[in-house]
Amino acid sequence: MKKLEIIIRPDKLEKLKIILNELEIGGITVTSVVGCGNQKGLMDVDSIKGLKVSGMNLIPKIHAVVVVQDDEVDNILAIVHSEISSGTAGDGKVFISDISDCMRIRTGERGKKSL
């Protein structure tokens, strides 16, 4: 199993939900977060109420987490890229981690059955 941590622009969440639903992905956890990547929020220097702020500008993002079977990852990544990418900085990232096991608390099922 793999955990996909998908960081996207807030306006792309509905599209991501549609993609995952069409792929019959069973669950998603979504959190609103702020952060920045290599572009440092696309700002070098900003002025807020007369104060100079430099370095980073934290911008709103969505952090979505899904756990899927190993053989689903490449297809999900390809569709997320083709449907969510605008081709500009700030589109987001997908982090992929191995999951050794999981358990559904209600039933005690583990592994594939628990997803």
C-alpha positions as CSV (number, residue, x, y, z in Angstrom):
1,M,0.0,0.0,0.0
2,K,1.0,3.6,-0.6
3,K,0.1,6.8,1.1
4,L,-0.3,9.8,-1.3
5,E,0.0,13.2,0.3
6,I,-1.4,15.6,-2.3
7,I,-0.7,19.3,-1.8
8,I,-2.8,21.4,-4.2
9,R,-4.4,24.8,-4.7
10,P,-7.7,25.2,-2.8
11,D,-9.7,25.7,-6.0
12,K,-8.6,22.3,-7.3
13,L,-10.1,20.3,-4.4
14,E,-13.4,19.6,-6.2
15,K,-11.6,18.3,-9.2
16,L,-9.4,16.1,-7.0
17,K,-12.6,14.7,-5.3
18,I,-14.1,13.9,-8.7
19,I,-10.9,12.2,-9.9
20,L,-10.7,10.0,-6.7
21,N,-14.4,9.2,-6.8
22,E,-14.2,8.1,-10.5
23,L,-11.2,5.9,-9.6
24,E,-13.2,4.4,-6.8
25,I,-10.7,5.5,-4.1
26,G,-12.4,4.7,-0.8
27,G,-11.4,7.5,1.4
28,I,-9.7,10.8,1.7
29,T,-8.6,13.1,4.5
30,V,-8.4,16.8,3.8
31,T,-6.8,19.6,5.7
32,S,-6.5,23.3,5.0
33,V,-2.9,24.4,5.4
34,V,-0.6,27.2,4.5
35,G,2.9,27.0,3.1
36,C,5.3,27.7,0.3
37,G,7.6,25.9,-2.0
38,N,10.7,26.8,-4.0
39,Q,9.1,30.1,-5.1
40,K,8.8,31.2,-1.4
41,G,5.2,32.1,-2.1
42,L,6.1,34.1,-5.2
43,M,7.2,37.1,-3.1
44,D,10.6,38.5,-2.2
45,V,9.6,41.6,-0.3
46,D,6.1,42.8,0.8
47,S,4.9,45.8,2.8
48,I,2.3,45.3,5.4
49,K,1.2,48.3,7.4
50,G,4.6,49.9,6.8
51,L,6.6,46.9,7.9
52,K,8.9,45.2,5.5
53,V,8.4,41.5,5.4
54,S,10.9,39.5,3.3
55,G,11.7,35.9,2.7
56,M,8.6,33.8,2.6
57,N,4.9,34.3,1.9
58,L,2.7,31.5,3.2
59,I,-0.1,30.8,0.9
60,P,-3.3,28.6,1.4
61,K,-3.1,25.1,0.1
62,I,-5.1,21.8,0.6
63,H,-3.4,18.8,2.0
64,A,-5.2,15.6,0.9
65,V,-4.2,12.2,2.1
66,V,-5.3,8.9,0.5
67,V,-4.0,5.3,0.9
68,V,-4.2,3.1,-2.2
69,Q,-2.9,-0.2,-3.5
70,D,0.6,-0.1,-5.1
71,D,-0.7,-0.8,-8.6
72,E,-3.0,2.2,-8.5
73,V,-0.3,4.8,-7.9
74,D,0.9,5.4,-11.4
75,N,-2.6,5.8,-12.8
76,I,-3.6,8.2,-10.1
77,L,-0.5,10.3,-10.5
78,A,-1.0,10.5,-14.3
79,I,-4.6,11.6,-14.0
80,V,-3.8,14.1,-11.2
81,H,-1.1,15.6,-13.3
82,S,-3.2,15.9,-16.4
83,E,-6.3,17.2,-14.7
84,I,-4.9,19.5,-12.0
85,S,-1.7,20.9,-13.4
86,S,-1.9,24.5,-14.7
87,G,1.7,24.4,-15.7
88,T,2.6,27.3,-13.4
89,A,4.5,27.5,-10.1
90,G,2.4,26.6,-7.1
91,D,0.4,23.8,-8.6
92,G,1.5,21.5,-5.7
93,K,3.2,18.2,-5.1
94,V,2.4,14.6,-4.3
95,F,4.5,12.8,-1.7
96,I,4.4,9.0,-1.9
97,S,5.2,6.8,1.2
98,D,5.1,3.1,1.8
99,I,2.4,1.8,4.2
100,S,3.2,-1.5,5.8
101,D,-0.3,-2.2,7.2
102,C,-3.5,-0.6,8.3
103,M,-6.6,-1.6,10.3
104,R,-10.2,-0.6,10.2
105,I,-11.1,0.1,13.8
106,R,-14.8,-0.9,13.5
107,T,-14.1,-4.4,12.2
108,G,-10.5,-5.1,13.0
109,E,-9.9,-5.9,9.3
110,R,-6.3,-5.4,8.1
111,G,-4.5,-4.8,4.9
112,K,-6.4,-4.5,1.6
113,K,-9.7,-5.3,3.2
114,S,-9.4,-2.3,5.5
115,L,-9.2,0.2,2.7
